[in-house]
């Protein structure tokens, strides 16, 4: 593996943790979802980073990828369970982290505790040489012992420079996957616990997008759109990111053009059936020669 600047990953993690905890403090009934994610992204930029992907806040049966549109008027309700998922990059060195706030049953609700304990149990055993399947088994057994199911078709993942998701894939159960962690890797561990069936589907309109392939001269994109994509280095983006750079009308035209040119990967919200509740916790972890270091954990 090529040299990884762990100090930059560490600094990205510190910024991500600060933004995540700011988001936690803002999650209360009556607050607009978009106000929470916009505040987190503003804090990331204040601290010298950039979002590695659009901050997302997913309610109740939605596990992930709910990214409020620019004009979203959805407000947090008193019985919501919310997953706040955000990322930071410093020149491509990425931190990915998430937490759950359960407004109905409290901070230490059984469901929130299930995903948090699963993550803590992984942190206690992770390191070089640890088998990927053992991480999955630890997550599954912890969540199941508390009476819930892991979300089987969401996984932890590797992190690399300019890549939020890369090998290795780390399922939240023992899928008998071969492979072991190696020094020099960076991984994101993200257990999801569900009181439903433990499987999610794509539901609703996407607000998270990613460039699917390199640009070609024959794509004939507007210069402003080309500069926007070049600055991203193919990291994910949201509609609101486009609107930071151009008018609402030009942003919509840009998205339509990218889709027409087959340059766009779309990420719809991921959800179980309504009525289900899901929790998530996540840290990014450096795999060192003699152990492991979570970059996004508050000391």
C-alpha positions in Angstrom: 0.0 0.0 0.0 1.3 3.5 -0.8 2.3 5.8 2.0 -0.6 7.1 4.0 -0.3 10.5 5.8 -1.9 9.4 9.1 -1.5 12.8 10.7 -3.8 14.3 8.1 -6.3 11.5 8.7 -6.0 12.2 12.4 -6.7 15.9 11.9 -9.7 15.1 9.6 -11.0 12.9 12.4 -10.7 15.6 15.0 -12.7 18.0 12.8 -15.3 15.4 12.1 -15.7 14.6 15.7 -16.2 18.3 16.6 -18.8 18.7 13.7 -20.6 15.5 14.8 -20.9 16.7 18.4 -22.1 20.1 17.2 -24.8 18.2 15.3 -25.8 16.2 18.3 -26.3 19.4 20.3 -28.6 20.8 17.6 -30.9 17.7 17.3 -34.1 18.7 19.2 -37.8 18.8 18.3 -38.8 21.5 15.9 -35.4 22.0 14.3 -35.2 21.7 10.5 -33.2 18.7 9.3 -31.3 20.9 6.9 -30.3 23.3 9.6 -28.5 20.5 11.4 -26.5 19.3 8.4 -25.8 22.8 7.1 -24.4 23.8 10.6 -22.2 20.7 10.6 -20.8 21.5 7.2 -20.2 25.1 8.1 -18.2 24.0 11.2 -16.1 21.6 9.0 -15.2 24.5 6.7 -14.5 26.8 9.7 -11.9 24.3 10.9 -10.1 24.2 7.6 -11.7 21.0 6.2 -14.2 20.2 3.5 -17.1 17.7 3.6 -15.9 14.3 2.3 -19.6 13.7 1.4 -22.8 15.6 2.1 -23.8 15.5 5.7 -26.9 13.3 6.1 -29.6 13.0 8.8 -31.9 10.0 8.5 -35.1 9.6 10.6 -36.7 6.5 12.1 -37.0 3.7 9.4 -34.5 5.5 7.1 -31.1 4.0 7.8 -28.9 6.3 5.6 -28.6 8.7 2.7 -31.3 11.1 3.7 -29.8 14.4 2.6 -32.2 17.3 3.0 -32.8 19.2 -0.2 -32.0 22.9 -0.2 -35.6 23.9 0.5 -36.5 21.0 2.8 -39.0 22.0 5.5 -38.9 18.7 7.4 -38.6 19.3 11.1 -37.5 16.9 13.9 -40.3 15.4 15.9 -40.5 14.5 19.5 -40.5 10.7 18.9 -37.8 10.6 16.2 -34.6 8.5 16.2 -32.1 10.3 14.1 -28.8 9.1 12.5 -26.3 11.9 11.7 -23.6 10.8 9.3 -20.9 13.1 8.1 -17.4 13.1 6.7 -14.4 15.4 6.5 -11.4 15.5 4.1 -8.2 17.4 4.3 -6.6 17.3 0.8 -8.4 14.0 0.3 -7.5 12.4 3.7 -10.9 11.3 5.0 -12.8 10.8 8.3 -16.3 9.2 8.3 -18.4 9.2 11.5 -22.0 8.9 12.7 -24.1 8.9 15.8 -27.7 8.3 16.8 -30.0 10.5 18.9 -33.1 8.8 20.2 -35.6 11.5 21.2 -38.3 9.1 22.2 -36.5 6.6 24.4 -33.4 8.7 25.4 -29.7 8.7 24.9 -29.2 5.2 26.3 -32.2 3.6 24.6 -31.8 -0.1 24.0 -31.8 0.4 20.2 -29.2 3.2 20.2 -27.1 1.2 22.8 -27.1 -1.8 20.5 -25.2 -0.1 17.6 -23.0 1.9 20.0 -22.0 -1.2 22.0 -21.3 -3.1 18.8 -18.9 -0.4 17.7 -17.3 -0.2 21.2 -16.8 -4.0 21.2 -15.1 -3.8 17.8 -12.8 -1.0 19.0 -11.7 -3.3 21.8 -10.6 -6.1 19.5 -9.6 -4.4 16.2 -6.1 -4.3 15.0 -3.6 -5.7 12.5 -4.2 -9.4 11.7 -7.8 -9.3 12.9 -10.1 -11.3 10.6 -12.8 -9.4 8.8 -15.4 -12.1 9.7 -14.6 -11.7 13.4 -15.5 -8.0 13.2 -18.8 -8.9 11.6 -19.5 -11.6 14.1 -18.8 -9.2 17.0 -21.2 -6.7 15.6 -23.9 -9.3 14.9 -23.6 -11.0 18.3 -23.7 -7.7 20.2 -26.8 -6.4 18.5 -28.6 -9.7 18.6 -27.9 -10.1 22.3 -29.8 -6.9 22.9 -32.8 -8.1 21.0 -32.3 -6.4 17.6 -30.9 -7.3 14.2 -27.9 -5.8 12.4 -28.8 -4.3 9.0 -27.3 -7.1 6.9 -27.0 -5.3 3.6 -25.1 -2.3 4.9 -21.4 -2.6 5.6 -18.3 -1.0 7.0 -15.6 -0.2 4.5 -12.1 0.9 3.8 -11.1 4.5 3.4 -8.3 5.9 1.3 -7.2 9.2 0.0 -10.1 10.7 -2.1 -12.1 7.5 -1.5 -14.9 7.3 1.1 -15.6 3.7 0.2 -12.9 1.1 -0.9 -11.7 -2.3 0.1 -12.1 -4.0 2.5 -15.8 -4.4 2.8 -16.8 -5.2 6.4 -20.3 -6.7 6.8 -22.2 -6.3 10.1 -22.3 -10.1 10.5 -20.1 -13.1 9.9 -20.4 -13.7 6.1 -17.4 -16.1 6.2 -15.4 -13.5 4.3 -11.7 -14.2 4.0 -9.1 -11.6 4.7 -7.5 -9.8 7.7 -6.7 -6.2 8.5 -3.2 -5.0 7.7 -1.1 -2.2 9.0 -1.5 0.9 6.9 -5.2 0.5 6.3 -7.9 3.0 7.3 -11.4 1.5 7.9 -14.8 2.9 8.9 -16.8 0.6 11.1 -20.5 1.4 11.2 -22.9 -1.0 12.9 -26.6 -0.4 12.2 -29.2 -1.9 14.6 -32.8 -2.4 13.6 -36.0 -3.5 15.3 -37.3 -4.7 11.9 -36.1 -7.3 9.5 -32.6 -6.0 9.1 -32.6 -5.3 5.3 -32.9 -2.0 3.6 -34.1 -0.9 0.2 -33.7 2.2 -1.9 -36.6 4.5 -1.2 -37.4 8.0 -2.5 -35.6 10.6 -4.6 -31.8 10.9 -4.4 -30.1 14.0 -3.1 -26.6 12.5 -3.0 -24.6 12.1 -6.3 -21.2 11.2 -7.5 -19.3 11.5 -10.7 -19.3 8.1 -12.4 -16.3 8.3 -14.7 -13.6 10.7 -15.9 -14.6 13.7 -17.9 -14.1 13.6 -21.7 -13.8 16.5 -24.1 -16.9 15.3 -26.0 -19.0 15.6 -22.7 -19.2 19.4 -23.5 -20.0 20.5 -20.0 -20.3 24.2 -19.0 -17.0 25.5 -17.6 -18.5 26.3 -14.2 -19.7 22.7 -13.9 -16.3 21.3 -14.9 -14.6 23.3 -12.2 -17.1 22.1 -9.6 -16.4 18.5 -10.5 -12.6 18.9 -10.6 -12.6 20.5 -7.1 -14.5 17.4 -5.8 -12.0 14.8 -7.1 -15.0 12.5 -7.6 -16.1 12.7 -4.0 -19.9 12.6 -3.5 -21.9 15.9 -3.6 -25.4 17.1 -3.0 -27.8 19.5 -4.8 -27.0 22.1 -2.1 -23.3 21.9 -3.0 -24.1 22.8 -6.6 -26.3 25.7 -5.3 -23.3 27.1 -3.4 -21.5 27.6 -6.7 -24.3 28.5 -9.1 -27.9 29.6 -9.3 -30.7 27.1 -8.6 -31.7 27.1 -12.2 -28.1 26.3 -13.4 -27.7 23.7 -10.7 -30.8 21.8 -12.0 -29.6 22.1 -15.5 -26.2 20.8 -14.5 -27.7 17.7 -12.7 -29.9 17.0 -15.8 -26.9 17.3 -18.1 -24.7 15.0 -15.9 -27.4 12.4 -15.9 -27.9 12.7 -19.7 -24.1 12.3 -20.2 -24.2 9.2 -17.9 -21.8 10.9 -15.6 -24.0 10.6 -12.5 -24.3 7.9 -9.8 -27.3 8.5 -7.6 -27.7 7.5 -4.0 -31.4 7.4 -2.9 -32.3 7.1 0.8 -32.0 3.6 2.3 -34.9 2.4 4.4 -36.8 -0.4 5.9 -40.6 -0.3 6.1 -42.3 2.7 7.9 -42.7 2.0 11.6 -39.2 0.4 11.9 -36.6 2.2 13.9 -32.8 2.0 13.2 -29.7 3.2 15.0 -26.2 3.7 13.7 -22.8 4.6 15.2 -19.5 4.9 13.2 -15.8 5.7 13.7 -12.9 5.8 11.3 -9.9 3.8 12.5 -6.2 3.7 11.6 -4.7 0.2 11.5 -1.2 0.6 12.9 1.7 -1.8 13.2 1.0 -2.5 16.9 -2.7 -1.7 17.3 -5.5 0.6 16.1 -6.4 4.2 16.6 -9.9 5.7 16.1 -9.6 9.1 14.6 -13.2 10.3 15.3 -13.6 9.2 18.9 -13.8 12.1 21.5 -11.1 11.6 24.1 
